[in-house]
């Protein structure tokens, strides 16, 4: 499933539509510690986190994740949204917990 196909499912709120719409999502990745995510987030993964700050976007860019889903309905500051748009990073928002969000992505990947 590509990032574009995930967006087309319309199950998550679109925050920012980035440049890598044709990127294949390899798997969901869950982590809320940026230092760990920086070293372990697989390129092409769909990163599910509650961390909604500009440092999250820096890590997303460094690790080349396919997209970021901010879970738990976390509030997003305008600086976060504008930075995501500026950097071309696809960011979605889920009202569900991290596990439930990641599990839903995994189920879509298995279809």
N, C-alpha and C positions, 0 to 999 in steps of 0.2 A: 504494500500500500504506500502510495506517495503522500507527501504533505498535502498536495492539492486534493487527493481523494479523501483524506481525513477532514479537510475543511468542508468538502462537499457533503459530508455526513451531517453537518450542522448540529452536532451534539455538544459542542463547546462554543463559548462566546469568542468571536474573533477580536483580538486586541490589535494585532499587527500582522499583516500579510507580507512575508519577506520574499527574498529572491529565490530561495531554493524549493520552489513548489514541486519540481520534478524529482526531488530527493526521495529515495526509498527509505522508509522508516524501518530500521532493523529490529528494534525492540523498544519497550518502555524502559526507562532508567529512573529510579527514585533516589533522591539524595537532597538533603537540606543543608549540608555542610559544604560550602563553596570550595574549601581547600581539598576535600575528598573528591568532589565532582570534577574539579580541575584535573586531577590525576587519573580518574577512573571512568568518567562519562564516555561511552563509546561514540565515536563519530557515527552519525546517521541515526542515533537513538532519539526517541521522544522523551525529553527530560521532564519529569513531573516533580514539582517542588512547591513549597509554600513561600520560598524566598522571592520577594518581589521588589528587588532593588537593582540599580544599574550595575552592580557588581555581578549579579546573576547573568546579565547580558554579556558582560566581558567574558565570563567563563563559557557561556554558550558559544560565543564566537571562537574562542581558543580551542574548544574541544570539537567544534564543527558538528554539534548535534543538529538533527533535522529540524526540530522545533522545540519550543518550551511550552508546557502547560502549567499555569499557576493554579494550584488546587485550593480547596477549602474556601472558595469565594473571596480570597484575599483582595483587599483594596489596592488598586494600582495608582501610583502617583503619576502625574502628567510627565514628569521627567523620565520615568521608566518607559512610558508609552512612546514618547517622542524619540528616545534613544533607540528603542526597538525598531521604529520606523526608519530612523537615520541609518542604522546598521544593517537593515534588511533582514531582520530576524523575525521569523513567524512565532508569534506568541498567542496562545489561546488561554482561556480562563474557564475553570470548572468549579462548580459549587460543591462538588463531591470531595471526600477525603482523598489523600494521595493514593492509597492502595486501590480504592475503587476506581479512580481515574485511570491508573496504570493498568489495572485488570481489564477495564473496558477497551483500552487500546490493544492489549494483548489479544483479546477475543476478536477484535476487528482484523488483526494481523493473521489470525488463524482461519479466517473465512475463505 
